Amino acid sequence: MGNLFARWFVNSILCFFAAIPALSEESEEWLWEGDTSLVLPNDEPERLVSMTGELHLQIVNRDPENPELGTVDHWVLKMTPESFEIACTTPVHGAFQSPESIRNNSRCSELELTGDYDENWLRKHVGETLTLSGYLWHAHTTHHYTPVMMDTDPWFK
């Protein structure tokens, strides 16, 4: 148990320090190939978007190296081409992706839903094409399922 906690703690610290450049306007070296096109200025509010796609439930091991830790549900929209363009072009606070890095990701056409989406409602609509609204944000570590996610609330209020 102690070893598991140590791994969690170290990963949490690494994620924290990886996010520090995103909170500073002074350093943009962390951006994918220096592309700042998806950086939303700090003085602008996050943008509410509507994304359309087919809803899927992906159930994956919490830790691929240790299946005993159980599984986690990832609610995913397989985006329409129009929504994919929105995902590739909408600036966000804490941008960790560029249009190129999103397009090059193997799950580029998928958008993971995070936050307070009603899980019971989502279960009733698996396999359907729907339009949901939320705020986009970028994967900043490898534990994220898709390069772009959508949350019910803005991350930086």
C-alpha positions in Angstrom: 0.0 0.0 0.0 2.9 2.4 0.9 4.4 1.8 -2.6 1.1 2.7 -4.3 0.8 5.9 -2.3 4.4 6.8 -3.1 3.7 6.4 -6.9 0.6 8.5 -6.6 2.4 11.2 -4.6 5.3 11.4 -7.1 2.9 11.5 -10.1 0.8 14.3 -8.4 4.0 16.3 -7.7 5.1 15.9 -11.3 1.7 16.9 -12.7 1.8 20.0 -10.4 5.2 21.1 -11.7 4.3 20.3 -15.3 1.3 22.7 -15.0 3.3 25.7 -13.6 4.4 27.0 -17.1 0.8 27.0 -18.2 0.0 29.5 -15.5 2.7 31.9 -16.5 2.5 34.1 -19.6 6.3 34.5 -19.4 7.3 31.1 -20.6 5.8 29.3 -23.6 8.6 26.8 -24.2 6.4 24.0 -22.9 4.1 24.4 -25.9 4.1 21.8 -28.6 6.7 23.1 -31.1 6.2 26.6 -29.8 2.8 27.0 -31.4 0.7 29.4 -29.3 -2.4 29.4 -31.5 -4.5 27.6 -28.8 -3.4 29.8 -25.9 -6.3 31.8 -24.5 -5.1 35.0 -22.9 -5.5 35.1 -19.1 -7.9 38.1 -19.3 -10.3 36.3 -21.6 -13.0 34.0 -20.2 -13.1 30.3 -21.2 -15.4 29.7 -24.2 -18.5 27.6 -23.9 -18.7 25.3 -26.9 -21.2 22.8 -28.3 -19.7 19.5 -29.5 -21.5 16.8 -31.5 -20.6 13.2 -31.8 -21.5 9.6 -31.1 -21.4 8.8 -27.4 -19.3 5.8 -26.3 -18.3 4.4 -22.9 -14.7 3.2 -22.8 -13.9 1.0 -19.8 -10.1 0.8 -19.2 -7.8 -0.5 -16.5 -7.1 2.2 -14.0 -3.4 1.2 -14.2 -2.5 -1.0 -17.2 0.4 -2.4 -15.3 -1.8 -3.4 -12.3 -5.3 -4.6 -13.3 -6.0 -5.3 -9.6 -6.7 -1.5 -9.2 -9.9 -1.9 -11.2 -11.3 0.0 -14.1 -12.3 3.5 -14.9 -15.1 4.7 -17.2 -14.3 7.2 -19.9 -17.3 8.9 -21.5 -16.2 9.8 -25.0 -17.8 11.6 -28.0 -16.5 10.4 -31.3 -16.7 13.9 -32.8 -18.2 15.0 -36.1 -15.8 16.7 -38.5 -17.2 20.1 -37.5 -16.7 19.4 -33.8 -13.2 18.1 -34.5 -12.4 21.4 -36.1 -13.7 23.2 -33.0 -11.5 21.0 -30.8 -8.4 21.8 -32.9 -9.0 25.6 -33.1 -10.5 26.7 -29.8 -8.0 28.5 -27.5 -8.0 27.4 -23.9 -6.3 28.5 -20.6 -3.4 26.1 -19.9 -3.0 25.0 -23.5 -0.8 21.9 -23.6 -1.6 21.0 -27.2 -1.3 22.6 -30.7 -3.6 21.9 -33.6 -0.8 19.6 -35.0 -0.4 17.6 -31.8 -4.2 17.1 -31.5 -4.4 15.9 -35.2 -1.4 13.6 -34.7 -2.9 11.9 -31.6 -4.3 8.4 -32.2 -7.5 9.4 -30.4 -7.7 12.9 -32.1 -11.3 12.4 -33.2 -12.4 11.5 -29.6 -13.4 13.9 -26.9 -13.5 12.7 -23.3 -16.3 14.2 -21.1 -15.2 15.2 -17.6 -17.0 17.0 -14.7 -20.6 16.7 -13.7 -22.3 15.2 -16.7 -25.2 13.1 -15.6 -23.9 9.6 -15.8 -27.4 8.0 -15.7 -28.4 10.2 -18.6 -25.2 9.3 -20.5 -25.8 5.6 -20.0 -29.3 5.9 -21.6 -27.8 7.5 -24.7 -24.7 5.4 -25.5 -24.4 4.9 -29.2 -26.5 7.9 -30.0 -25.3 11.1 -31.8 -25.7 14.0 -29.4 -24.7 17.6 -28.9 -23.3 18.6 -25.5 -22.0 21.9 -24.2 -19.0 22.5 -22.0 -15.5 24.0 -21.8 -12.5 22.4 -23.6 -9.2 21.7 -21.9 -6.1 19.9 -22.9 -4.4 16.7 -21.8 -1.2 17.6 -19.9 -0.1 14.1 -18.9 -0.2 10.7 -20.5 -3.0 9.5 -18.1 -5.6 11.5 -20.1 -7.6 9.3 -22.5 -7.9 11.9 -25.3 -5.8 15.0 -26.3 -8.8 17.3 -25.7 -11.5 17.0 -23.0 -14.7 18.8 -22.3 -15.8 19.7 -18.8 -19.2 21.0 -17.5 -17.5 24.0 -15.8 -14.7 26.4 -16.7 -11.3 25.3 -15.2 -10.1 28.9 -14.6 -12.9 31.0 -13.1 
